[in-house]
Amino acid sequence: MCSQPSRVYLDHGQNAFNCPWVRIGSGWGEVTPPQEEKELAVARQLLQQTEAHLKEKGWLDLAYLYVIDEPGAQAFDGVKRAFALAGEYAPGLRRLLTFGYGATRPWTPGAEGLPAYADLAG
């Protein structure tokens, strides 16, 4: 696995890392989780094997799955499906989502609530 941490980095304080090898059809501005059975089978295996490997190494608490950067509201359905897939087959693997202004405009920092992102709660 190309991006797993090395002991050197962990010994020097690395406290988190992404698992980019578990690509669930993501990219700039879109998330397209696998839908064909063959693609789903590969995604399941990647998620399950990744979680097992990270547990074995003692790194599960450091790892996260990052599928899209600052998604707009149009990507939320794909985000939900990707995170549900990850939650089903690798429930111990954390999922990270960054807040993006594209899905919250108009919104004033400090205002009550998180428009649009409330739809992704949980």
N, CA, C and O atoms as a Tinker XYZ file with bonds, in Angstrom:
   488  protein
     1  N      0.844000   -1.166000    0.000000    73     2
     2  CA     0.000000    0.000000    0.000000    64     1     3
     3  C      0.887000    1.225000    0.000000    63     2     4     5
     4  O      1.762000    1.376000    0.852000    81     3
     5  N      0.656000    2.084000   -0.948000    73     3     6
     6  CA     1.590000    3.165000   -1.208000    64     5     7
     7  C      1.618000    4.265000   -0.154000    63     6     8     9
     8  O      2.667000    4.879000    0.043000    81     7
     9  N      0.525000    4.537000    0.523000    73     7    10
    10  CA     0.499000    5.693000    1.417000    64     9    11
    11  C      0.423000    5.352000    2.892000    63    10    12    13
    12  O      0.173000    6.230000    3.717000    81    11
    13  N      0.632000    4.105000    3.232000    73    11    14
    14  CA     0.582000    3.792000    4.645000    64    13    15
    15  C      1.770000    4.448000    5.345000    63    14    16    17
    16  O      2.809000    4.683000    4.729000    81    15
    17  N      1.613000    4.737000    6.613000    73    15    18
    18  CA     2.686000    5.436000    7.316000    64    17    19
    19  C      3.899000    4.541000    7.494000    63    18    20    21
    20  O      3.794000    3.315000    7.512000    81    19
    21  N      5.034000    5.172000    7.623000    73    19    22
    22  CA     6.215000    4.392000    7.957000    64    21    23
    23  C      6.485000    4.596000    9.442000    63    22    24    25
    24  O      6.089000    5.609000   10.017000    81    23
    25  N      7.146000    3.652000   10.047000    73    23    26
    26  CA     7.458000    3.715000   11.468000    64    25    27
    27  C      8.198000    5.015000   11.786000    63    26    28    29
    28  O      8.004000    5.576000   12.865000    81    27
    29  N      9.039000    5.504000   10.875000    73    27    30
    30  CA     9.799000    6.740000   11.109000    64    29    31
    31  C      8.844000    7.900000   11.356000    63    30    32    33
    32  O      9.020000    8.661000   12.307000    81    31
    33  N      7.834000    8.037000   10.499000    73    31    34
    34  CA     6.886000    9.138000   10.668000    64    33    35
    35  C      6.075000    8.985000   11.943000    63    34    36    37
    36  O      5.851000    9.958000   12.662000    81    35
    37  N      5.636000    7.768000   12.224000    73    35    38
    38  CA     4.870000    7.529000   13.447000    64    37    39
    39  C      5.707000    7.847000   14.679000    63    38    40    41
    40  O      5.214000    8.440000   15.638000    81    39
    41  N      6.965000    7.451000   14.646000    73    39    42
    42  CA     7.853000    7.728000   15.772000    64    41    43
    43  C      8.103000    9.222000   15.973000    63    42    44    45
    44  O      8.461000    9.663000   17.065000    81    43
    45  N      7.907000    9.991000   14.902000    73    43    46
    46  CA     8.114000   11.444000   14.984000    64    45    47
    47  C      6.802000   12.216000   15.114000    63    46    48    49
    48  O      6.782000   13.431000   14.915000    81    47
    49  N      5.710000   11.532000   15.442000    73    47    50
    50  CA     4.486000   12.225000   15.780000    64    49    51
    51  C      3.367000   12.235000   14.754000    63    50    52    53
    52  O      2.345000   12.883000   14.976000    81    51
    53  N      3.529000   11.536000   13.635000    73    51    54
    54  CA     2.409000   11.496000   12.693000    64    53    55
    55  C      1.190000   10.961000   13.427000    63    54    56    57
    56  O      1.264000    9.931000   14.098000    81    55
    57  N      0.051000   11.673000   13.298000    73    55    58
    58  CA    -1.114000   11.260000   14.076000    64    57    59
    59  C     -2.342000   10.958000   13.229000    63    58    60    61
    60  O     -3.414000   10.707000   13.779000    81    59
    61  N     -2.214000   10.975000   11.907000    73    59    62
    62  CA    -3.331000   10.637000   11.030000    64    61    63
    63  C     -2.814000   10.455000    9.608000    63    62    64    65
    64  O     -1.781000   11.008000    9.230000    81    63
    65  N     -3.553000    9.670000    8.829000    73    63    66
    66  CA    -3.223000    9.536000    7.415000    64    65    67
    67  C     -4.443000    9.084000    6.630000    63    66    68    69
    68  O     -5.311000    8.373000    7.138000    81    67
    69  N     -4.483000    9.519000    5.369000    73    67    70
    70  CA    -5.541000    9.157000    4.444000    64    69    71
    71  C     -5.234000    7.783000    3.855000    63    70    72    73
    72  O     -4.077000    7.364000    3.809000    81    71
    73  N     -6.260000    7.095000    3.411000    73    71    74
    74  CA    -6.120000    5.806000    2.737000    64    73    75
    75  C     -6.509000    5.970000    1.268000    63    74    76    77
    76  O     -7.570000    5.493000    0.865000    81    75
    77  N     -5.682000    6.631000    0.463000    73    75    78
    78  CA    -6.076000    6.944000   -0.925000    64    77    79
    79  C     -6.199000    5.724000   -1.828000    63    78    80    81
    80  O     -6.781000    5.813000   -2.909000    81    79
    81  N     -5.657000    4.586000   -1.398000    73    79    82
    82  CA    -5.769000    3.388000   -2.232000    64    81    83
    83  C     -7.195000    2.842000   -2.239000    63    82    84    85
    84  O     -7.547000    2.032000   -3.097000    81    83
    85  N     -8.017000    3.286000   -1.281000    73    83    86
    86  CA    -9.416000    2.857000   -1.234000    64    85    87
    87  C    -10.239000    3.904000   -1.987000    63    86    88    89
    88  O    -10.990000    4.674000   -1.388000    81    87
    89  N    -10.084000    3.915000   -3.284000    73    87    90
    90  CA   -10.791000    4.894000   -4.110000    64    89    91
    91  C    -12.230000    4.430000   -4.323000    63    90    92    93
    92  O    -12.473000    3.377000   -4.911000    81    91
    93  N    -13.160000    5.215000   -3.845000    73    91    94
    94  CA   -14.567000    4.883000   -4.050000    64    93    95
    95  C    -15.123000    5.869000   -5.068000    63    94    96    97
    96  O    -16.044000    6.630000   -4.773000    81    95
    97  N    -14.560000    5.848000   -6.255000    73    95    98
    98  CA   -15.066000    6.674000   -7.336000    64    97    99
    99  C    -15.138000    8.145000   -7.020000    63    98   100   101
   100  O    -16.163000    8.776000   -7.276000    81    99
   101  N    -14.083000    8.714000   -6.472000    73    99   102
   102  CA   -14.139000   10.114000   -6.094000    64   101   103
   103  C    -13.195000   10.942000   -6.943000    63   102   104   105
   104  O    -12.332000   10.414000   -7.645000    81   103
   105  N    -13.375000   12.225000   -6.863000    73   103   106
   106  CA   -12.535000   13.149000   -7.607000    64   105   107
   107  C    -12.965000   14.565000   -7.321000    63   106   108   109
   108  O    -13.693000   14.813000   -6.360000    81   107
   109  N    -12.528000   15.490000   -8.136000    73   107   110
   110  CA   -12.896000   16.882000   -7.948000    64   109   111
   111  C    -14.363000   17.076000   -8.274000    63   110   112   113
   112  O    -14.773000   16.890000   -9.420000    81   111
   113  N    -15.155000   17.446000   -7.289000    73   111   114
   114  CA   -16.526000   17.830000   -7.495000    64   113   115
   115  C    -17.539000   16.718000   -7.626000    63   114   116   117
   116  O    -18.721000   16.997000   -7.829000    81   115
   117  N    -17.126000   15.471000   -7.520000    73   115   118
   118  CA   -18.088000   14.388000   -7.643000    64   117   119
   119  C    -17.648000   13.170000   -6.850000    63   118   120   121
   120  O    -16.462000   12.964000   -6.591000    81   119
   121  N    -18.624000   12.378000   -6.475000    73   119   122
   122  CA   -18.380000   11.089000   -5.839000    64   121   123
   123  C    -19.303000   10.107000   -6.534000    63   122   124   125
   124  O    -20.523000   10.271000   -6.522000    81   123
   125  N    -18.723000    9.101000   -7.133000    73   123   126
   126  CA   -19.534000    8.113000   -7.855000    64   125   127
   127  C    -19.182000    6.724000   -7.341000    63   126   128   129
   128  O    -18.347000    6.031000   -7.922000    81   127
   129  N    -19.826000    6.321000   -6.243000    73   127   130
   130  CA   -19.550000    4.994000   -5.684000    64   129   131
   131  C    -19.844000    3.903000   -6.714000    63   130   132   133
   132  O    -20.679000    4.088000   -7.599000    81   131
   133  N    -19.166000    2.782000   -6.596000    73   131   134
   134  CA   -19.381000    1.691000   -7.548000    64   133   135
   135  C    -20.820000    1.191000   -7.505000    63   134   136   137
   136  O    -21.431000    1.097000   -6.440000    81   135
   137  N    -21.343000    0.875000   -8.672000    73   135   138
   138  CA   -22.709000    0.371000   -8.754000    64   137   139
   139  C    -22.767000   -0.996000   -9.414000    63   138   140   141
   140  O    -23.639000   -1.804000   -9.094000    81   139
   141  N    -21.857000   -1.258000  -10.323000    73   139   142
   142  CA   -21.814000   -2.572000  -10.972000    64   141   143
   143  C    -21.318000   -3.593000   -9.945000    63   142   144   145
   144  O    -20.485000   -3.268000   -9.099000    81   143
   145  N    -21.822000   -4.808000  -10.017000    73   143   146
   146  CA   -21.469000   -5.836000   -9.035000    64   145   147
   147  C    -19.964000   -6.079000   -8.964000    63   146   148   149
   148  O    -19.417000   -6.263000   -7.877000    81   147
   149  N    -19.298000   -6.080000  -10.106000    73   147   150
   150  CA   -17.843000   -6.311000  -10.117000    64   149   151
   151  C    -17.118000   -5.185000   -9.373000    63   150   152   153
   152  O    -16.204000   -5.442000   -8.589000    81   151
   153  N    -17.529000   -3.942000   -9.620000    73   151   154
   154  CA   -16.914000   -2.806000   -8.930000    64   153   155
   155  C    -17.215000   -2.846000   -7.430000    63   154   156   157
   156  O    -16.346000   -2.552000   -6.609000    81   155
   157  N    -18.439000   -3.208000   -7.084000    73   155   158
   158  CA   -18.805000   -3.315000   -5.671000    64   157   159
   159  C    -17.979000   -4.385000   -4.966000    63   158   160   161
   160  O    -17.562000   -4.198000   -3.823000    81   159
   161  N    -17.745000   -5.496000   -5.639000    73   159   162
   162  CA   -16.952000   -6.584000   -5.052000    64   161   163
   163  C    -15.531000   -6.105000   -4.774000    63   162   164   165
   164  O    -14.964000   -6.422000   -3.728000    81   163
   165  N    -14.959000   -5.353000   -5.693000    73   163   166
   166  CA   -13.598000   -4.822000   -5.495000    64   165   167
   167  C    -13.594000   -3.825000   -4.343000    63   166   168   169
   168  O    -12.704000   -3.861000   -3.494000    81   167
   169  N    -14.585000   -2.934000   -4.308000    73   167   170
   170  CA   -14.662000   -1.944000   -3.230000    64   169   171
   171  C    -14.801000   -2.629000   -1.873000    63   170   172   173
   172  O    -14.142000   -2.237000   -0.909000    81   171
   173  N    -15.651000   -3.644000   -1.794000    73   171   174
   174  CA   -15.821000   -4.395000   -0.540000    64   173   175
   175  C    -14.500000   -4.991000   -0.083000    63   174   176   177
   176  O    -14.121000   -4.865000    1.081000    81   175
   177  N    -13.796000   -5.647000   -1.016000    73   175   178
   178  CA   -12.520000   -6.274000   -0.666000    64   177   179
   179  C    -11.503000   -5.243000   -0.215000    63   178   180   181
   180  O    -10.804000   -5.455000    0.777000    81   179
   181  N    -11.411000   -4.127000   -0.931000    73   179   182
   182  CA   -10.463000   -3.078000   -0.540000    64   181   183
   183  C    -10.781000   -2.550000    0.855000    63   182   184   185
   184  O     -9.881000   -2.384000    1.678000    81   183
   185  N    -12.037000   -2.290000    1.116000    73   183   186
   186  CA   -12.429000   -1.770000    2.420000    64   185   187
   187  C    -12.151000   -2.785000    3.523000    63   186   188   189
   188  O    -11.569000   -2.437000    4.551000    81   187
   189  N    -12.556000   -4.023000    3.323000    73   187   190
   190  CA   -12.361000   -5.056000    4.342000    64   189   191
   191  C    -10.883000   -5.348000    4.573000    63   190   192   193
   192  O    -10.447000   -5.459000    5.718000    81   191
   193  N    -10.114000   -5.474000    3.505000    73   191   194
   194  CA    -8.689000   -5.768000    3.643000    64   193   195
   195  C     -7.942000   -4.600000    4.266000    63   194   196   197
   196  O     -7.028000   -4.798000    5.067000    81   195
   197  N     -8.330000   -3.383000    3.900000    73   195   198
   198  CA    -7.688000   -2.202000    4.483000    64   197   199
   199  C     -7.946000   -2.139000    5.976000    63   198   200   201
   200  O     -7.024000   -1.917000    6.761000    81   199
   201  N     -9.203000   -2.333000    6.376000    73   199   202
   202  CA    -9.516000   -2.293000    7.798000    64   201   203
   203  C     -8.763000   -3.388000    8.560000    63   202   204   205
   204  O     -8.226000   -3.131000    9.638000    81   203
   205  N     -8.721000   -4.592000    8.017000    73   203   206
   206  CA    -8.019000   -5.700000    8.677000    64   205   207
   207  C     -6.523000   -5.393000    8.799000    63   206   208   209
   208  O     -5.924000   -5.631000    9.848000    81   207
   209  N     -5.926000   -4.868000    7.735000    73   207   210
   210  CA    -4.492000   -4.546000    7.744000    64   209   211
   211  C     -4.190000   -3.466000    8.791000    63   210   212   213
   212  O     -3.231000   -3.575000    9.556000    81   211
   213  N     -5.019000   -2.433000    8.808000    73   211   214
   214  CA    -4.802000   -1.346000    9.759000    64   213   215
   215  C     -4.968000   -1.817000   11.203000    63   214   216   217
   216  O     -4.222000   -1.391000   12.084000    81   215
   217  N     -5.932000   -2.687000   11.446000    73   215   218
   218  CA    -6.099000   -3.260000   12.786000    64   217   219
   219  C     -4.864000   -4.058000   13.177000    63   218   220   221
   220  O     -4.350000   -3.927000   14.288000    81   219
   221  N     -4.394000   -4.890000   12.246000    73   219   222
   222  CA    -3.225000   -5.732000   12.519000    64   221   223
   223  C     -2.008000   -4.890000   12.876000    63   222   224   225
   224  O     -1.241000   -5.251000   13.769000    81   223
   225  N     -1.829000   -3.774000   12.184000    73   223   226
   226  CA    -0.679000   -2.895000   12.426000    64   225   227
   227  C     -0.870000   -1.985000   13.636000    63   226   228   229
   228  O      0.086000   -1.375000   14.116000    81   227
   229  N     -2.122000   -1.895000   14.133000    73   227   230
   230  CA    -2.400000   -0.979000   15.236000    64   229   231
   231  C     -2.577000    0.452000   14.762000    63   230   232   233
   232  O     -2.375000    1.386000   15.539000    81   231
   233  N     -2.948000    0.642000   13.504000    73   231   234
   234  CA    -3.057000    1.974000   12.907000    64   233   235
   235  C     -4.492000    2.398000   12.633000    63   234   236   237
   236  O     -4.704000    3.487000   12.100000    81   235
   237  N     -5.472000    1.596000   12.969000    73   235   238
   238  CA    -6.844000    1.922000   12.595000    64   237   239
   239  C     -7.282000    3.268000   13.167000    63   238   240   241
   240  O     -8.019000    4.008000   12.516000    81   239
   241  N     -6.837000    3.585000   14.368000    73   239   242
   242  CA    -7.230000    4.867000   14.970000    64   241   243
   243  C     -6.559000    6.061000   14.310000    63   242   244   245
   244  O     -6.933000    7.201000   14.586000    81   243
   245  N     -5.575000    5.829000   13.444000    73   243   246
   246  CA    -4.881000    6.913000   12.747000    64   245   247
   247  C     -5.411000    7.141000   11.326000    63   246   248   249
   248  O     -5.159000    8.186000   10.726000    81   247
   249  N     -6.131000    6.176000   10.803000    73   247   250
   250  CA    -6.519000    6.187000    9.391000    64   249   251
   251  C     -7.885000    6.825000    9.163000    63   250   252   253
   252  O     -8.757000    6.809000   10.031000    81   251
   253  N     -8.041000    7.391000    7.956000    73   251   254
   254  CA    -9.345000    7.908000    7.560000    64   253   255
   255  C     -9.507000    7.780000    6.052000    63   254   256   257
   256  O     -8.536000    7.687000    5.302000    81   255
   257  N    -10.760000    7.780000    5.642000    73   255   258
   258  CA   -11.132000    7.719000    4.232000    64   257   259
   259  C    -11.625000    9.105000    3.843000    63   258   260   261
   260  O    -12.538000    9.641000    4.471000    81   259
   261  N    -11.032000    9.678000    2.824000    73   259   262
   262  CA   -11.332000   11.038000    2.374000    64   261   263
   263  C    -11.740000   10.946000    0.915000    63   262   264   265
   264  O    -10.888000   10.755000    0.047000    81   263
   265  N    -13.037000   11.080000    0.627000    73   263   266
   266  CA   -13.501000   10.817000   -0.732000    64   265   267
   267  C    -13.666000   12.041000   -1.614000    63   266   268   269
   268  O    -13.656000   11.913000   -2.838000    81   267
   269  N    -13.819000   13.221000   -1.031000    73   267   270
   270  CA   -14.010000   14.433000   -1.838000    64   269   271
   271  C    -13.637000   15.643000   -0.997000    63   270   272   273
   272  O    -13.803000   15.632000    0.223000    81   271
   273  N    -13.138000   16.675000   -1.637000    73   271   274
   274  CA   -12.763000   17.902000   -0.955000    64   273   275
   275  C    -13.888000   18.926000   -1.111000    63   274   276   277
   276  O    -14.287000   19.253000   -2.228000    81   275
   277  N    -14.390000   19.424000    0.004000    73   275   278
   278  CA   -15.383000   20.488000    0.051000    64   277   279
   279  C    -16.506000   20.302000   -0.970000    63   278   280   281
   280  O    -16.642000   21.109000   -1.890000    81   279
   281  N    -17.307000   19.256000   -0.820000    73   279   282
   282  CA   -18.337000   18.993000   -1.820000    64   281   283
   283  C    -19.448000   20.036000   -1.845000    63   282   284   285
   284  O    -19.829000   20.597000   -0.818000    81   283
   285  N    -19.948000   20.272000   -3.035000    73   283   286
   286  CA   -21.152000   21.070000   -3.190000    64   285   287
   287  C    -22.349000   20.167000   -2.943000    63   286   288   289
   288  O    -22.209000   18.945000   -2.900000    81   287
   289  N    -23.520000   20.761000   -2.783000    73   287   290
   290  CA   -24.722000   19.997000   -2.472000    64   289   291
   291  C    -25.024000   18.951000   -3.538000    63   290   292   293
   292  O    -25.623000   17.921000   -3.228000    81   291
   293  N    -24.625000   19.190000   -4.790000    73   291   294
   294  CA   -24.887000   18.229000   -5.871000    64   293   295
   295  C    -24.136000   16.922000   -5.661000    63   294   296   297
   296  O    -24.500000   15.910000   -6.261000    81   295
   297  N    -23.113000   16.911000   -4.840000    73   295   298
   298  CA   -22.329000   15.695000   -4.585000    64   297   299
   299  C    -22.809000   14.930000   -3.358000    63   298   300   301
   300  O    -22.297000   13.845000   -3.083000    81   299
   301  N    -23.766000   15.457000   -2.620000    73   299   302
   302  CA   -24.159000   14.847000   -1.353000    64   301   303
   303  C    -24.694000   13.430000   -1.496000    63   302   304   305
   304  O    -24.400000   12.585000   -0.650000    81   303
   305  N    -25.459000   13.144000   -2.522000    73   303   306
   306  CA   -25.982000   11.791000   -2.694000    64   305   307
   307  C    -24.834000   10.788000   -2.829000    63   306   308   309
   308  O    -24.854000    9.727000   -2.205000    81   307
   309  N    -23.836000   11.130000   -3.646000    73   307   310
   310  CA   -22.680000   10.254000   -3.794000    64   309   311
   311  C    -21.882000   10.121000   -2.517000    63   310   312   313
   312  O    -21.388000    9.039000   -2.201000    81   311
   313  N    -21.750000   11.213000   -1.777000    73   311   314
   314  CA   -21.047000   11.176000   -0.487000    64   313   315
   315  C    -21.762000   10.219000    0.462000    63   314   316   317
   316  O    -21.126000    9.387000    1.109000    81   315
   317  N    -23.071000   10.341000    0.543000    73   315   318
   318  CA   -23.840000    9.462000    1.431000    64   317   319
   319  C    -23.656000    7.994000    1.036000    63   318   320   321
   320  O    -23.451000    7.140000    1.898000    81   319
   321  N    -23.729000    7.707000   -0.251000    73   319   322
   322  CA   -23.589000    6.317000   -0.699000    64   321   323
   323  C    -22.183000    5.789000   -0.444000    63   322   324   325
   324  O    -22.023000    4.644000   -0.021000    81   323
   325  N    -21.156000    6.611000   -0.696000    73   323   326
   326  CA   -19.769000    6.183000   -0.460000    64   325   327
   327  C    -19.522000    5.931000    1.021000    63   326   328   329
   328  O    -18.895000    4.937000    1.387000    81   327
   329  N    -20.010000    6.826000    1.874000    73   327   330
   330  CA   -19.798000    6.667000    3.302000    64   329   331
   331  C    -20.606000    5.498000    3.850000    63   330   332   333
   332  O    -20.159000    4.817000    4.773000    81   331
   333  N    -21.787000    5.259000    3.294000    73   331   334
   334  CA   -22.581000    4.095000    3.721000    64   333   335
   335  C    -21.865000    2.800000    3.347000    63   334   336   337
   336  O    -21.838000    1.855000    4.136000    81   335
   337  N    -21.290000    2.751000    2.154000    73   335   338
   338  CA   -20.535000    1.584000    1.713000    64   337   339
   339  C    -19.343000    1.348000    2.639000    63   338   340   341
   340  O    -19.100000    0.223000    3.076000    81   339
   341  N    -18.607000    2.414000    2.933000    73   339   342
   342  CA   -17.460000    2.296000    3.833000    64   341   343
   343  C    -17.909000    1.874000    5.227000    63   342   344   345
   344  O    -17.259000    1.042000    5.860000    81   343
   345  N    -19.003000    2.433000    5.707000    73   343   346
   346  CA   -19.503000    2.089000    7.030000    64   345   347
   347  C    -19.956000    0.640000    7.129000    63   346   348   349
   348  O    -19.847000    0.019000    8.187000    81   347
   349  N    -20.463000    0.105000    6.028000    73   347   350
   350  CA   -20.925000   -1.281000    6.034000    64   349   351
   351  C    -19.774000   -2.273000    6.012000    63   350   352   353
   352  O    -19.814000   -3.282000    6.716000    81   351
   353  N    -18.749000   -1.998000    5.213000    73   351   354
   354  CA   -17.683000   -2.984000    5.017000    64   353   355
   355  C    -16.394000   -2.688000    5.782000    63   354   356   357
   356  O    -15.532000   -3.560000    5.897000    81   355
   357  N    -16.254000   -1.479000    6.301000    73   355   358
   358  CA   -15.089000   -1.131000    7.125000    64   357   359
   359  C    -15.559000   -0.157000    8.203000    63   358   360   361
   360  O    -15.152000    1.005000    8.212000    81   359
   361  N    -16.417000   -0.628000    9.114000    73   359   362
   362  CA   -17.014000    0.273000   10.093000    64   361   363
   363  C    -16.008000    0.951000   11.022000    63   362   364   365
   364  O    -16.311000    1.995000   11.599000    81   363
   365  N    -14.834000    0.379000   11.172000    73   363   366
   366  CA   -13.824000    0.984000   12.037000    64   365   367
   367  C    -12.984000    2.039000   11.345000    63   366   368   369
   368  O    -12.212000    2.742000   11.997000    81   367
   369  N    -13.122000    2.158000   10.035000    73   367   370
   370  CA   -12.349000    3.139000    9.275000    64   369   371
   371  C    -13.088000    4.472000    9.297000    63   370   372   373
   372  O    -14.216000    4.573000    8.813000    81   371
   373  N    -12.459000    5.474000    9.850000    73   371   374
   374  CA   -13.095000    6.788000    9.944000    64   373   375
   375  C    -13.274000    7.389000    8.554000    63   374   376   377
   376  O    -12.535000    7.084000    7.618000    81   375
   377  N    -14.273000    8.246000    8.456000    73   375   378
   378  CA   -14.557000    8.934000    7.206000    64   377   379
   379  C    -14.445000   10.431000    7.459000    63   378   380   381
   380  O    -14.959000   10.941000    8.455000    81   379
   381  N    -13.772000   11.128000    6.554000    73   379   382
   382  CA   -13.532000   12.566000    6.714000    64   381   383
   383  C    -14.220000   13.319000    5.583000    63   382   384   385
   384  O    -14.161000   12.917000    4.421000    81   383
   385  N    -14.866000   14.408000    5.941000    73   383   386
   386  CA   -15.482000   15.277000    4.945000    64   385   387
   387  C    -15.168000   16.713000    5.325000    63   386   388   389
   388  O    -15.400000   17.124000    6.462000    81   387
   389  N    -14.641000   17.478000    4.374000    73   387   390
   390  CA   -14.334000   18.879000    4.639000    64   389   391
   391  C    -15.525000   19.756000    4.289000    63   390   392   393
   392  O    -16.282000   19.468000    3.362000    81   391
   393  N    -15.670000   20.812000    5.038000    73   391   394
   394  CA   -16.746000   21.785000    4.871000    64   393   395
   395  C    -16.421000   22.661000    3.671000    63   394   396   397
   396  O    -15.299000   23.153000    3.553000    81   395
   397  N    -17.385000   22.864000    2.780000    73   395   398
   398  CA   -17.137000   23.697000    1.601000    64   397   399
   399  C    -18.179000   24.783000    1.460000    63   398   400   401
   400  O    -19.373000   24.541000    1.633000    81   399
   401  N    -17.729000   25.958000    1.149000    73   399   402
   402  CA   -18.653000   27.076000    1.005000    64   401   403
   403  C    -19.588000   26.905000   -0.185000    63   402   404   405
   404  O    -20.655000   27.518000   -0.212000    81   403
   405  N    -19.223000   26.101000   -1.156000    73   403   406
   406  CA   -20.069000   25.895000   -2.317000    64   405   407
   407  C    -21.426000   25.323000   -1.971000    63   406   408   409
   408  O    -22.395000   25.566000   -2.690000    81   407
   409  N    -21.519000   24.576000   -0.898000    73   407   410
   410  CA   -22.792000   23.965000   -0.505000    64   409   411
   411  C    -23.533000   24.791000    0.539000    63   410   412   413
   412  O    -24.638000   24.426000    0.940000    81   411
   413  N    -22.952000   25.884000    0.981000    73   411   414
   414  CA   -23.559000   26.605000    2.093000    64   413   415
   415  C    -23.934000   28.038000    1.761000    63   414   416   417
   416  O    -24.479000   28.743000    2.611000    81   415
   417  N    -23.659000   28.476000    0.564000    73   415   418
   418  CA   -23.993000   29.865000    0.229000    64   417   419
   419  C    -25.479000   30.021000    0.029000    63   418   420   421
   420  O    -26.101000   29.108000   -0.515000    81   419
   421  N    -26.084000   31.103000    0.427000    73   419   422
   422  CA   -25.458000   32.151000    1.250000    64   421   423
   423  C    -25.429000   31.742000    2.721000    63   422   424   425
   424  O    -26.424000   31.249000    3.251000    81   423
   425  N    -24.333000   31.938000    3.353000    73   423   426
   426  CA   -24.174000   31.628000    4.759000    64   425   427
   427  C    -23.106000   32.538000    5.321000    63   426   428   429
   428  O    -22.075000   32.765000    4.688000    81   427
   429  N    -23.346000   33.049000    6.488000    73   427   430
   430  CA   -22.408000   33.950000    7.131000    64   429   431
   431  C    -21.696000   33.186000    8.235000    63   430   432   433
   432  O    -22.352000   32.618000    9.109000    81   431
   433  N    -20.358000   33.160000    8.216000    73   431   434
   434  CA   -19.648000   32.482000    9.300000    64   433   435
   435  C    -20.131000   32.986000   10.655000    63   434   436   437
   436  O    -20.268000   34.190000   10.873000    81   435
   437  N    -20.382000   32.061000   11.546000    73   435   438
   438  CA   -20.874000   32.394000   12.870000    64   437   439
   439  C    -22.391000   32.329000   12.971000    63   438   440   441
   440  O    -22.946000   32.362000   14.070000    81   439
   441  N    -23.062000   32.236000   11.825000    73   439   442
   442  CA   -24.523000   32.150000   11.837000    64   441   443
   443  C    -24.946000   30.779000   12.361000    63   442   444   445
   444  O    -24.160000   29.832000   12.352000    81   443
   445  N    -26.176000   30.686000   12.811000    73   443   446
   446  CA   -26.701000   29.428000   13.333000    64   445   447
   447  C    -26.854000   28.399000   12.219000    63   446   448   449
   448  O    -27.183000   28.742000   11.083000    81   447
   449  N    -26.612000   27.145000   12.553000    73   447   450
   450  CA   -26.851000   26.047000   11.614000    64   449   451
   451  C    -25.816000   25.946000   10.511000    63   450   452   453
   452  O    -25.031000   26.868000   10.287000    81   451
   453  N    -25.826000   24.837000    9.842000    73   451   454
   454  CA   -24.949000   24.614000    8.699000    64   453   455
   455  C    -25.835000   24.235000    7.514000    63   454   456   457
   456  O    -26.053000   23.050000    7.264000    81   455
   457  N    -26.338000   25.208000    6.795000    73   455   458
   458  CA   -27.226000   24.891000    5.680000    64   457   459
   459  C    -26.613000   23.839000    4.769000    63   458   460   461
   460  O    -25.401000   23.830000    4.552000    81   459
   461  N    -27.411000   22.993000    4.260000    73   459   462
   462  CA   -27.017000   21.908000    3.344000    64   461   463
   463  C    -26.246000   20.804000    4.052000    63   462   464   465
   464  O    -26.603000   19.636000    3.898000    81   463
   465  N    -25.219000   21.111000    4.813000    73   463   466
   466  CA   -24.422000   20.065000    5.439000    64   465   467
   467  C    -25.182000   19.308000    6.518000    63   466   468   469
   468  O    -24.808000   18.185000    6.860000    81   467
   469  N    -26.235000   19.898000    7.057000    73   467   470
   470  CA   -27.054000   19.199000    8.038000    64   469   471
   471  C    -27.620000   17.921000    7.428000    63   470   472   473
   472  O    -27.905000   16.959000    8.141000    81   471
   473  N    -27.782000   17.917000    6.097000    73   471   474
   474  CA   -28.302000   16.731000    5.379000    64   473   475
   475  C    -27.333000   15.551000    5.454000    63   474   476   477
   476  O    -27.738000   14.414000    5.215000    81   475
   477  N    -26.075000   15.797000    5.779000    73   475   478
   478  CA   -25.054000   14.743000    5.842000    64   477   479
   479  C    -24.787000   14.270000    7.268000    63   478   480   481
   480  O    -23.912000   13.431000    7.484000    81   479
   481  N    -25.514000   14.787000    8.223000    73   479   482
   482  CA   -25.284000   14.409000    9.623000    64   481   483
   483  C    -25.335000   12.890000    9.783000    63   482   484   485
   484  O    -26.190000   12.215000    9.209000    81   483
   485  N    -24.412000   12.380000   10.565000    73   483   486
   486  CA   -24.380000   10.962000   10.834000    64   485   487
   487  C    -23.555000   10.206000    9.845000    63   486   488
   488  O    -23.434000    8.985000    9.947000    81   487
